[in-house]
Amino acid sequence: MASQAVAQLMEAEKQAQEIVNKAKRERVALLKSARDEAKEELVAYKAERDHIFQEFCAQHTGDAEQYTAQMRDRTAKQVALIKDDTAKNGDKVMNMLLNIVCDPDLVENH
């Protein structure tokens, strides 16, 4: 009888160990499945955010290029105006500066 009880205990222990091992395998499989699902969701999320970013860049790059072109035109016009003013008034300004620098009254006072 004692050997039969020991055999039953050993069989029960073996069954318990099988149940524990099965639970561990199921847990590992569940974790792997959850990890794979999370990776898929992450890839999808990254793709979505990248698409949104690309649209944003496309919308705003056009604005930046247009702004840059406007600034180039404006700068070119301002440079042209400065060159024109210099050509028109350069001699007058030079004479005025020479008169001031070469004024003998200024030289004597200092």
Buried (B, 14 or more C-beta within 10 A) or exposed (E): EEEEEEEEEEEEEEEEEEEEEEEEEEEEEEEEEEEEEEEEEEEEEEEEEEEEEEEEEEEEEEEEEEEEEEEEEEEEEEEEEEEEEEEEEEEEEEEEEEEEEEEEEEEEEE
